[in-house]
Amino acid sequence: MAFYYAVSSKTRQKVGAKAKSELRDVRFSKRLRNNNTTCYFYDGKVAIITYEAEPFGIVVESKALYDTFKLFFEELWKSTPPS
């Protein structure tokens, strides 16, 4: 199972528009709406990508970091209303 959060403002419209057809449950945080960084976590890995003038990304393989990001995601999910 893959999770992602902190969807960048550039990606937000695409993700939201496709959510129903792809049977996804999507939520957006108002506080993160102008964020240009996206975080993915999957299979014990965390990927962080920033979409600045020169995009940059990093993938870290760490069970501890994965577990922490998953916990952050779960708390953010609970505090954000459905779209």
Secondary structure, 3 states (H helix, E strand, C coil): CCEEECCCHHHHHHHHHHCCCCCCCCCCCHHHCCCCEEEEEECCEEEEEECCCCCEEEEEECHHHHHHHHHHHHHHHHHCCCC
